[in-house]
Amino acid sequence: MICISQTICAIPCVLKARDLGLLALRLAVGGAVLAHGAQKLFGWFGGAGLERTGATFARLGFRPGKLNAIAAGLGEAGGGALLAVGLGTPGASAAVAGTMIVASSMHVDSGFFNSKGGFEYPAVLGLSAAALALTGPGTISLDHVLGHRLNRSWMRNLALAAAAPLAFAVIARRRRTVAGIPAAQPDPGAPLRAGAETR
């Protein structure tokens, strides 16, 4: 056990190896998810940006595409950022977990392994986020500095209980949308083929 300080903002604080592990996990998971959200919302890190992501979402059956892209981007960027700094950990973890459930559903048909386009990567991120809600963020977190006002057990239970049903509702709605799209319907987001008329 390593003791850095007796108190932080009048809150007893003893730093343990467990807290360092939780910090590393929060930074890794939160940082990765934050980066993906920034790709969707702002086009950073080589991402598509909101307009192109929205068009892709609409093509995949998440309609309206732009609204769903905003929701996914905020779930990733906002949830990832809060998770990384350990603030509002129950809600942040639930936002990431719920978003990753939906992301995983898009890869299920390709199997498990990420190398084959499977759901391995989003599943690991989502389960890691859910685990952080259960363990708590540790003492190296803003939740700890604030006396865990935004990290109560009832908040954790409520957030995790809501995340999965909401995610499955989004998945079900997308499947109904896809089932109702005629196979021959043109893709409104696709560029015109060479020689096609433009009016």
C-alpha positions in Angstrom: 0.0 0.0 0.0 1.3 3.4 -1.0 0.0 6.4 1.0 0.2 9.6 -1.0 -1.8 11.9 1.3 -4.0 11.6 4.4 -6.7 13.8 2.9 -7.8 15.2 -0.4 -10.4 18.0 0.1 -11.1 16.7 3.6 -11.7 13.2 2.3 -9.6 10.4 3.7 -7.4 9.1 1.0 -5.0 6.1 1.0 -3.7 5.2 -2.5 -3.5 1.5 -3.2 -2.3 -0.5 -6.2 -6.0 -1.2 -6.8 -6.6 2.6 -7.4 -3.8 2.8 -9.8 -5.3 -0.2 -11.7 -8.7 1.5 -11.8 -7.2 4.7 -13.0 -5.3 2.9 -15.8 -8.5 1.0 -16.8 -10.6 4.2 -16.8 -8.1 6.1 -18.9 -7.8 3.2 -21.4 -11.5 2.5 -21.8 -12.7 6.1 -21.4 -10.0 7.4 -23.7 -10.6 4.9 -26.5 -14.4 5.5 -26.4 -13.9 9.2 -26.3 -11.8 9.1 -29.4 -14.5 7.1 -31.3 -17.1 9.7 -30.2 -14.9 12.5 -31.4 -14.6 10.8 -34.8 -18.4 10.7 -35.1 -19.1 14.2 -33.8 -16.2 16.3 -35.1 -14.4 14.2 -37.7 -11.3 14.1 -35.5 -8.6 11.4 -35.6 -9.6 10.6 -39.2 -13.3 10.2 -38.4 -16.2 10.7 -40.8 -17.7 13.6 -38.9 -21.4 14.1 -38.1 -22.9 14.4 -41.6 -21.2 11.4 -43.1 -21.7 9.3 -39.9 -25.4 10.3 -40.0 -25.7 9.2 -43.6 -24.0 5.9 -42.7 -26.3 5.4 -39.7 -29.4 6.0 -41.9 -28.1 3.5 -44.5 -27.7 0.9 -41.7 -31.2 1.5 -40.4 -30.6 3.8 -37.5 -33.1 6.5 -38.5 -33.1 9.5 -38.3 -29.4 9.0 -39.1 -28.0 12.3 -37.9 -29.9 12.2 -34.6 -28.7 8.6 -33.9 -25.2 9.7 -34.8 -25.4 12.5 -32.3 -26.7 10.1 -29.6 -24.0 7.6 -30.3 -21.3 10.3 -30.5 -22.4 11.9 -27.2 -22.6 8.5 -25.5 -19.1 7.7 -26.5 -17.4 11.1 -26.2 -19.3 12.3 -23.1 -19.4 8.9 -21.4 -15.7 8.2 -22.2 -14.5 11.6 -21.0 -16.5 11.3 -17.7 -15.3 7.7 -17.2 -11.7 8.7 -17.8 -11.7 11.4 -15.1 -14.0 9.3 -12.8 -16.9 11.7 -12.6 -20.5 10.5 -12.4 -19.1 7.0 -12.8 -22.4 5.1 -12.8 -24.0 7.2 -15.5 -20.8 7.4 -17.5 -20.3 3.7 -17.4 -23.9 3.0 -18.3 -23.7 5.4 -21.3 -20.6 3.6 -22.6 -22.0 0.1 -21.9 -25.3 0.9 -23.6 -23.6 2.4 -26.7 -21.3 -0.6 -26.9 -24.2 -3.0 -26.7 -25.6 -1.4 -29.8 -22.2 -1.3 -31.5 -21.7 -5.0 -30.7 -25.1 -5.9 -32.3 -23.7 -4.6 -35.6 -20.9 -7.1 -35.6 -22.6 -10.3 -34.2 -23.1 -11.8 -37.6 -19.3 -11.7 -38.2 -18.6 -13.8 -35.0 -16.5 -12.9 -32.0 -13.0 -12.0 -33.2 -12.2 -8.4 -34.1 -9.9 -9.5 -36.9 -12.9 -10.9 -38.8 -15.1 -7.9 -38.1 -16.6 -9.5 -34.9 -18.0 -8.0 -31.8 -14.9 -8.6 -29.6 -13.7 -5.0 -29.4 -17.0 -3.2 -28.5 -18.0 -6.0 -26.2 -14.7 -5.7 -24.2 -15.1 -1.9 -23.9 -18.8 -2.3 -22.8 -18.1 -4.9 -20.2 -15.1 -3.0 -18.9 -17.3 0.1 -18.5 -20.0 -1.9 -16.7 -17.3 -3.4 -14.4 -16.1 0.1 -13.5 -19.6 1.0 -12.5 -19.6 -2.0 -10.1 -16.1 -1.5 -8.7 -16.3 2.3 -8.5 -13.7 4.7 -9.9 -11.2 4.5 -7.1 -9.6 7.3 -5.1 -7.8 8.9 -8.0 -11.1 10.3 -9.4 -13.2 13.4 -9.3 -16.0 11.3 -7.7 -13.7 10.7 -4.8 -12.8 14.4 -4.5 -16.5 15.3 -4.5 -17.3 12.8 -1.8 -19.0 10.4 -4.3 -22.1 12.6 -4.5 -22.5 11.4 -8.1 -21.4 7.8 -7.4 -24.0 6.3 -5.1 -25.0 2.6 -5.2 -28.6 3.4 -6.2 -27.3 5.5 -9.1 -25.2 2.6 -10.2 -28.1 0.1 -10.0 -30.5 2.5 -11.8 -28.0 3.4 -14.6 -27.0 -0.2 -15.3 -30.6 -1.4 -15.1 -31.6 1.2 -17.7 -28.7 0.8 -20.1 -29.4 -2.6 -21.4 -33.2 -2.2 -22.1 -32.6 1.1 -23.8 -29.8 -0.3 -26.0 -32.0 -3.3 -26.9 -34.9 -0.9 -27.8 -32.6 0.9 -30.2 -31.5 -2.4 -31.7 -35.1 -3.6 -32.1 -36.2 -0.3 -33.7 -33.3 -0.6 -36.2 -34.2 -4.2 -37.1 -37.9 -3.1 -37.7 -36.6 -0.3 -39.9 -34.3 -2.6 -41.9 -37.1 -5.2 -42.3 -39.4 -2.5 -43.8 -36.8 -1.3 -46.3 -37.4 -2.8 -49.8 -34.3 -4.5 -51.1 -34.2 -2.5 -54.3 -34.5 0.9 -52.5 -31.6 3.1 -53.6 -29.2 4.4 -51.0 -29.9 8.1 -50.6 -26.4 8.7 -49.1 -24.5 6.9 -52.0 -22.9 9.0 -54.7 -24.5 8.9 -58.2 -23.1 6.4 -60.5 -21.1 7.6 -63.5 -23.4 8.6 -66.3 -26.4 9.0 -64.0 -28.5 12.1 -64.7 -28.5 14.9 -62.2 -31.4 17.3 -62.2 
